[in-house]
Amino acid sequence: MPDTPVGHVFPVAKDTTPDWDRPPAVFTAVELVCIAPAANARRYYRIAVEPTLLDDHAVIRSYGRKGEWQRTCITSFAPSRPPGR
């Protein structure tokens, strides 16, 4: 897993919160990274919406320790409209 975030990154200062009501126009993913050397914590969380070959889209959730194996769960969504329309 690269150390460079993938997708859109919302830089957040400690005294502010991101504007979740207005995501970017091409919003595809949220990635959260928690690095706390004192606690030996290097956590990684990512949720993305991506197109698939067989269904319209899939929600892909990944998490784990940064730099190690990650766990991934993929949830597919069927087409939202009937074929031929």
HUFENQUI-V847351 format. One record per pair of residues at least 24 apart in sequence whose C-alpha atoms are under 7 Angstrom apart, sorted by the first residue. I is the first residue (numbers start at 1). GAP is how many residues later the second one is. If there is no record, write none. Layout:
BEGIN
[[I;GAP] [I;GAP]]
END
This chain:
BEGIN
[[1;66] [5;26] [42;24] [55;24]]
END
